[in-house]
């Protein structure tokens, strides 16, 4: 609307600017610049809405304060709350554009010191009386960078794609969870790691969010029935966290990810040699005391994630299992990842059904 209004204003005022010729020229130049600026802004808004890159103008401009209430040293992270100390939180209906049933809460992470939104969607069976005593498997879903926690719902349409598949029994009735991962002010990506002096993003995702889901919903608690999935920078996170925390996640899904944190130019872990080494899934797997009991689904194109997936596959030893999937084309984009959703969740279902 703003772009249309600026164009209409320019057309209406073009020959009505009073004053000398120089004044008219300056006025017309200003109107042209205004029209161009509003057109560019309109294109940005369309692209952003289609790909769920930024939630707010503060996220885009880097002017917000971030979501880190307390940047605790990773060594000083408090222990998990006791079982009786439930991390109960209030949910409300999310933006209708995300599809039916998506809820959102503002979670205060007791261990991480992070306060941010988490989106949750419950499967059709959750409120069915026949399932009133059943606990449900969970998939945590991470966006790329920059990326919104809304993206899996609003752009990849994971809930609308899976609802019918769940009803038909083609995939398990997963609780779908997507936490905010853009946590720092400015243009900085944590790589979902606990970064001293910055943010305990790993603890936020793998401990606080996980505990909140278990405390508020009928969710499974064992690692076998928890998966973590991501695309692009979120794929790097998912692989890294699945390998680091086989006691929390039984499966990890990487869509067009990378191993070296330098794959994201704004990564703070890539700028610290020690963090860059410790955050690389290849190094995590090589240095693990014993192969982690986790299954990985790693998809990518040649030159965009597939080579990194092959590198992990080459060194994986049982019980670590790596399934490779080569993407035939389509580039590094949400259209490709959206089309992969059914296969990804079929794979997770198959893995969780294994004895």
C-alpha positions in Angstrom: 0.0 0.0 0.0 2.8 2.4 0.8 4.5 1.8 -2.5 1.2 2.4 -4.4 0.5 5.5 -2.3 4.0 7.0 -3.0 3.6 6.4 -6.8 0.1 8.0 -6.8 1.5 11.0 -4.8 4.4 11.4 -7.3 2.0 11.3 -10.3 -0.4 13.7 -8.7 2.3 16.2 -7.6 4.7 15.9 -10.6 3.6 19.0 -12.4 2.3 20.9 -9.3 5.5 21.6 -7.5 5.8 25.4 -7.0 8.9 27.5 -7.3 11.9 27.8 -9.6 13.0 25.1 -12.0 15.7 23.9 -9.6 13.2 23.5 -6.8 11.0 21.4 -9.2 13.9 19.2 -10.2 14.9 18.5 -6.6 11.3 17.8 -5.7 10.9 15.4 -8.5 14.1 13.6 -7.7 12.9 13.2 -4.1 9.7 11.7 -5.3 11.6 9.3 -7.5 13.8 8.2 -4.6 10.8 7.8 -2.4 9.1 5.6 -5.0 12.2 3.5 -5.4 12.7 3.1 -1.7 9.1 2.1 -1.0 9.3 -0.4 -4.0 12.4 -2.0 -2.5 10.8 -2.1 0.9 7.7 -3.8 -0.6 9.9 -6.5 -2.3 11.8 -7.1 1.0 8.5 -7.5 2.9 7.2 -10.0 0.3 10.5 -12.0 0.4 10.6 -11.9 4.2 7.0 -13.0 4.6 7.6 -15.9 2.1 10.7 -17.1 3.8 10.2 -16.1 7.4 13.6 -14.5 7.8 12.9 -11.8 10.4 10.2 -11.5 13.0 10.6 -7.8 13.6 12.2 -4.7 12.2 14.6 -4.8 15.3 15.7 -8.3 14.1 16.3 -7.0 10.6 18.1 -3.7 11.6 19.9 -5.3 14.6 18.6 -2.6 16.9 16.9 -4.8 19.5 18.3 -5.8 22.8 18.3 -9.6 22.0 16.9 -12.3 24.2 19.7 -13.0 26.6 18.7 -12.0 30.1 21.9 -13.3 31.6 25.0 -14.3 29.6 26.2 -17.0 32.1 29.5 -18.6 31.7 28.8 -22.2 30.4 30.6 -23.6 33.4 28.2 -21.7 35.7 25.0 -23.0 34.2 22.8 -24.1 37.1 21.7 -27.8 37.2 18.3 -28.8 35.8 15.3 -28.0 38.0 14.1 -30.9 40.2 11.3 -33.1 38.7 8.8 -31.5 41.1 9.8 -28.0 40.0 7.6 -27.9 36.9 8.4 -25.3 34.2 4.8 -24.6 33.5 4.0 -21.8 31.1 1.0 -20.1 29.5 0.3 -20.6 25.8 -1.9 -18.6 23.4 -2.9 -19.0 19.8 -0.3 -18.0 17.3 -0.6 -16.0 14.2 -3.3 -17.6 12.0 -1.0 -17.5 9.0 0.9 -20.4 10.7 -2.0 -22.7 10.2 -4.5 -24.2 12.7 -3.5 -25.3 16.1 -0.1 -23.5 16.5 0.5 -22.1 20.0 3.1 -19.8 21.3 4.6 -19.1 24.7 7.3 -16.7 26.0 9.6 -19.0 27.8 12.0 -17.9 30.5 14.9 -20.4 30.4 15.9 -21.3 34.0 19.2 -22.8 32.9 20.2 -20.8 29.9 19.2 -17.3 31.0 17.4 -16.8 27.7 13.8 -15.5 27.4 12.2 -16.0 24.0 9.2 -17.4 22.1 8.6 -21.1 21.4 5.9 -22.4 19.0 4.2 -25.7 19.6 1.7 -27.7 17.5 -0.1 -30.8 18.9 -1.0 -33.7 16.6 -4.7 -34.6 15.8 -4.6 -37.5 18.3 -3.5 -35.4 21.2 -7.1 -34.5 22.3 -8.7 -37.8 21.2 -10.1 -39.5 24.3 -8.6 -42.8 23.0 -5.1 -41.3 23.4 -5.7 -39.6 26.8 -3.1 -41.8 28.5 -0.6 -41.8 25.7 2.7 -39.8 25.6 3.7 -38.4 22.2 7.1 -38.2 20.4 8.6 -34.8 19.8 10.5 -33.1 17.0 12.3 -29.8 17.6 12.6 -27.8 14.4 15.2 -25.1 13.8 15.2 -22.5 11.1 18.2 -21.2 9.2 20.0 -17.9 9.9 18.5 -15.3 9.7 15.3 -17.2 10.4 12.2 -17.1 12.4 10.8 -19.7 14.7 7.6 -19.4 12.7 9.3 -20.6 9.5 8.7 -24.4 9.8 5.0 -23.6 10.2 4.5 -20.5 8.1 6.9 -21.3 5.2 7.5 -25.0 5.2 3.9 -25.7 6.2 5.0 -28.7 8.3 1.8 -28.9 10.3 -0.6 -28.7 7.3 1.5 -31.3 5.4 1.7 -33.7 8.3 -1.8 -33.5 9.8 -3.4 -35.8 7.2 -0.4 -38.1 7.2 -0.8 -38.4 11.0 -4.5 -39.1 10.7 -3.8 -41.9 8.2 -1.0 -43.3 10.3 1.7 -42.6 7.6 3.8 -40.8 10.2 3.8 -40.8 14.0 1.7 -38.2 15.9 4.6 -35.9 16.7 4.4 -32.8 18.9 6.2 -30.2 16.8 8.3 -27.6 18.6 10.1 -24.6 17.2 12.1 -22.2 19.5 13.6 -18.9 18.6 17.3 -19.3 17.6 18.0 -15.7 16.6 19.0 -14.7 20.2 21.6 -12.0 19.9 21.2 -8.3 19.0 22.9 -7.3 15.8 24.0 -9.6 13.1 25.4 -12.5 15.1 24.6 -16.2 15.0 25.3 -18.4 18.0 25.4 -21.6 15.9 23.1 -23.0 18.7 26.2 -23.3 20.9 26.9 -22.2 24.5 29.1 -19.2 23.8 30.9 -17.6 26.8 29.8 -14.0 27.3 27.2 -14.2 24.5 24.4 -16.8 25.0 23.8 -20.3 26.1 21.9 -21.3 23.0 22.6 -25.0 23.3 21.2 -25.1 26.8 18.2 -23.0 25.7 17.2 -25.5 23.0 18.3 -28.8 24.4 17.5 -28.3 28.1 15.1 -25.4 28.8 12.8 -25.9 25.7 12.9 -29.7 26.1 12.0 -29.5 29.8 9.2 -27.0 29.1 7.6 -29.4 26.6 7.8 -32.4 29.0 6.4 -30.3 31.8 3.5 -28.9 29.8 2.4 -31.7 27.5 2.1 -35.5 27.4 5.5 -35.8 25.8 7.8 -38.8 25.7 10.9 -38.3 27.9 13.4 -40.8 26.4 15.9 -39.8 23.7 14.6 -42.4 21.3 11.4 -40.4 20.8 12.9 -37.0 20.5 14.3 -35.7 17.2 15.9 -32.4 16.2 15.7 -31.1 12.6 16.9 -28.0 10.8 17.7 -26.5 7.5 20.7 -24.4 6.4 22.3 -23.0 9.6 19.6 -24.9 11.6 20.8 -28.1 9.9 24.3 -27.5 11.3 22.7 -27.0 14.7 20.6 -30.1 14.5 23.6 -32.3 13.6 25.8 -30.8 16.2 23.3 -31.1 19.0 22.2 -34.7 18.1 25.8 -35.8 18.3 26.5 -33.9 21.5 23.3 -35.0 23.3 22.4 -38.6 22.4 20.8 -38.7 25.9 18.3 -36.1 24.7 17.9 -36.8 20.9 17.7 -40.1 19.1 17.6 -38.6 15.6 19.0 -35.5 13.9 17.9 -34.2 10.5 20.1 -31.9 8.4 18.7 -30.3 5.2 21.5 -28.4 3.3 23.7 -28.0 6.3 27.4 -27.7 6.9 30.0 -28.9 9.3 32.4 -26.0 9.7 30.7 -23.1 11.5 32.4 -20.8 9.0 29.6 -21.9 6.7 27.6 -19.0 8.2 29.5 -15.7 7.9 27.8 -14.2 11.0 28.6 -17.2 13.2 30.3 -16.2 16.5 31.6 -19.7 16.9 33.5 -19.5 13.6 35.4 -16.4 14.9 36.9 -18.2 17.9 39.4 -21.0 16.9 38.5 -23.2 19.9 34.8 -22.8 19.5 35.1 -23.3 15.7 36.8 -26.7 16.3 34.5 -27.9 19.1 31.3 -26.9 17.2 32.2 -28.9 14.1 30.2 -32.1 14.0 33.1 -33.9 12.3 35.3 -33.1 15.3 32.5 -34.0 17.8 32.1 -37.4 16.2 35.9 -38.0 16.0 36.5 -37.1 19.6 33.5 -38.8 21.2 34.5 -41.3 23.9 32.3 -43.8 22.1 30.1 -43.5 19.0 26.9 -41.7 20.0 23.7 -43.8 19.7 22.0 -41.5 17.2 20.7 -41.7 13.7 21.2 -38.8 11.3 19.4 -38.0 8.1 21.6 -35.7 6.0 20.4 -34.2 2.7 22.0 -31.7 0.4 23.1 -30.9 -3.2 26.6 -31.3 -4.4 28.3 -28.2 -3.3 25.6 -27.4 -0.8 25.7 -29.8 2.1 26.1 -33.2 0.4 29.9 -33.3 0.7 29.7 -32.4 4.4 27.2 -35.2 4.9 29.4 -37.7 3.1 32.3 -36.7 5.3 30.3 -37.6 8.4 29.0 -40.8 6.8 32.6 -41.8 6.1 33.7 -41.7 9.8 30.5 -42.8 11.5 30.7 -46.1 13.4 27.8 -48.1 14.9 25.6 -47.3 16.8 25.9 -43.9 15.0 24.0 -44.3 11.7 24.0 -41.7 8.8 21.4 -41.8 6.0 22.5 -39.8 3.0 20.0 -38.1 0.6 21.2 -36.2 -2.4 19.0 -33.3 -3.5 18.8 -33.3 -7.3 18.3 -29.6 -7.8 16.4 -26.6 -6.7 19.1 -24.7 -4.9 19.4 -23.5 -1.3 15.8 -22.5 -0.5 12.6 -23.1 1.3 10.8 -24.6 -1.7 13.2 -27.5 -1.7 13.0 -28.1 2.0 9.2 -27.8 2.1 9.0 -30.6 -0.4 11.2 -32.8 1.7 9.0 -32.6 4.8 7.0 -35.8 4.2 10.1 -37.9 3.6 11.9 -36.5 6.6 9.1 -37.4 9.0 8.6 -40.8 7.4 12.3 -41.4 8.2 12.0 -40.2 11.8 8.9 -42.4 12.2 10.8 -45.5 10.9 13.8 -44.8 13.2 11.7 -44.4 16.3 9.8 -47.6 15.5 13.0 -49.7 15.6 13.4 -51.9 18.6 
